[in-house]
Amino acid sequence: MAYAALAEPHRREILDLLRDGERSAGEFVERLGLSQPGVSKHLRVLREAGLVDVRADGRHRRYSLRAAPLAEVDAWLAPYRAHWNTQLDALERHLAENPE
């Protein structure tokens, strides 16, 4: 479920903002320039995917990052990361051997 949630750019922006700590839905509206219903929709998808937690703070809700589900995504990306590292190492060797 995390993959589908991460496919949408605004949801990734929300997660990026949450790396710095808790935020309210209003802060996302302000920072992302989205409507309140739009932000609420994205937060619901992220909650359902287990990527964010929510807690009541008076009349407001505060959202925080749950990074643990991202470990599955990281594990899936690991072979691709290794592939690109190999390719970049080969390019670096080629450029060192052919400094033109």
C-alpha positions as CSV (number, residue, x, y, z in Angstrom):
1,M,0.0,0.0,0.0
2,A,3.0,2.4,0.6
3,Y,3.9,2.2,-3.1
4,A,0.5,3.6,-4.2
5,A,0.6,6.3,-1.6
6,L,4.1,7.4,-2.7
7,A,3.1,7.6,-6.3
8,E,1.4,10.9,-5.8
9,P,3.8,13.9,-5.7
10,H,1.9,15.9,-3.1
11,R,1.9,12.9,-0.7
12,R,5.7,12.8,-1.1
13,E,5.8,16.5,-0.3
14,I,3.7,15.9,2.8
15,L,6.2,13.2,4.0
16,D,9.1,15.5,3.2
17,L,7.5,18.2,5.5
18,L,6.9,15.7,8.2
19,R,10.6,14.8,8.4
20,D,11.0,18.0,10.3
21,G,8.4,17.1,12.9
22,E,4.6,17.2,13.5
23,R,2.4,19.4,11.5
24,S,-1.3,20.3,11.3
25,A,-3.4,19.9,8.2
26,G,-3.6,23.7,8.0
27,E,0.2,23.9,7.7
28,F,0.0,21.5,4.7
29,V,-2.6,23.7,3.1
30,E,-0.4,26.7,3.6
31,R,2.8,25.1,2.5
32,L,1.5,23.2,-0.5
33,G,-1.1,25.5,-1.8
34,L,-3.8,22.8,-1.8
35,S,-7.4,23.0,-0.6
36,Q,-8.3,21.7,2.8
37,P,-10.3,18.8,1.3
38,G,-7.3,18.0,-1.0
39,V,-4.9,17.9,1.9
40,S,-7.4,15.8,3.9
41,K,-7.6,13.3,1.1
42,H,-3.9,12.9,0.8
43,L,-3.5,12.6,4.6
44,R,-6.2,9.9,4.7
45,V,-4.3,7.9,2.0
46,L,-1.0,8.3,3.9
47,R,-2.7,7.2,7.2
48,E,-4.3,4.1,5.5
49,A,-0.9,3.2,4.1
50,G,0.6,3.5,7.6
51,L,3.0,6.3,6.7
52,V,1.6,8.9,9.1
53,D,0.2,8.9,12.6
54,V,-2.4,11.4,13.8
55,R,-3.2,12.7,17.3
56,A,-5.7,15.1,18.6
57,D,-4.4,18.4,19.9
58,G,-7.4,20.3,21.1
59,R,-9.6,21.0,18.1
60,H,-6.7,20.3,15.7
61,R,-5.1,17.1,14.5
62,R,-1.4,16.8,14.4
63,Y,0.3,14.5,11.9
64,S,3.7,12.8,12.2
65,L,5.8,10.6,10.1
66,R,5.9,6.8,10.5
67,A,9.1,5.9,8.7
68,A,9.0,2.1,9.4
69,P,6.8,1.3,6.4
70,L,9.3,3.0,4.1
71,A,11.8,0.2,5.0
72,E,9.9,-2.1,2.6
73,V,10.3,0.5,-0.2
74,D,13.9,0.9,0.6
75,A,14.5,-2.9,0.5
76,W,12.8,-3.0,-2.9
77,L,14.9,-0.2,-4.2
78,A,18.2,-1.7,-2.9
79,P,19.0,-3.8,-6.0
80,Y,18.3,-0.8,-8.3
81,R,20.6,1.4,-6.1
82,A,23.3,-1.2,-6.4
83,H,22.8,-1.3,-10.2
84,W,23.2,2.4,-10.5
85,N,26.2,2.5,-8.2
86,T,27.9,-0.1,-10.5
87,Q,27.1,1.9,-13.5
88,L,28.3,5.2,-12.0
89,D,31.5,3.5,-10.9
90,A,32.1,2.2,-14.4
91,L,31.5,5.8,-15.8
92,E,34.0,7.2,-13.2
93,R,36.6,4.7,-14.3
94,H,36.0,5.4,-18.0
95,L,36.3,9.2,-17.4
96,A,39.5,8.7,-15.4
97,E,41.0,6.6,-18.2
98,N,39.9,9.0,-20.9
99,P,40.3,12.5,-19.6
100,E,39.5,14.2,-22.9
